[in-house]
């Protein structure tokens, strides 16, 4: 059950009402300042909503005489913080890709490269593993079948599938390590 604020006067406006009043009075100015700083329409709308939530949590202080100046400063700070967060996020992603030796792109050429790499990997699996192990690994990881589905397709028990996959993966890891060292 919500508790009542006993110190609040019954006719005092809520923070939502105060934020609404600011947006009604200065909405066009707010949008203009946000669009001046941010050209992306979706990001501008997000900042518009974030500003409203900010004003709910921290209404414009009563001692502020120049509300537009106050709003301009708050919006500028929010934009700067948003750009800083985005830059930090992109830096973390870049460092992650550098550590793992991969680029994160989702262009058509990257999808094609990943598909070709997967095909090469499954061809390698079929060349180096016994038939049942290769089939179990292929059904499990290329065709995305769960253990029960693989067992049904192969006509074996699920425990056998788990063993085929486990042993097959262990063997193929050894093949990859040997190729990496140039022993094949």
Secondary structure, 3 states (H helix, E strand, C coil): CCCCCCCCCCCCCCHHHHHHHHHHHHHHHHHHHHHHHCCCHHHHHHHHHHHHHHHHHCCCCCCCCCHHHHHHHHHHHHHHHHHHHHHHHHHHHHHHHHHHCCCCCCCHHHHHHHHHHHHHHHHHHHHHCCHHHHHHHHHHHHCCCCHHHHHHHHCCCHHHHHHHHHHHHHHHHHHHHHHHCCCC
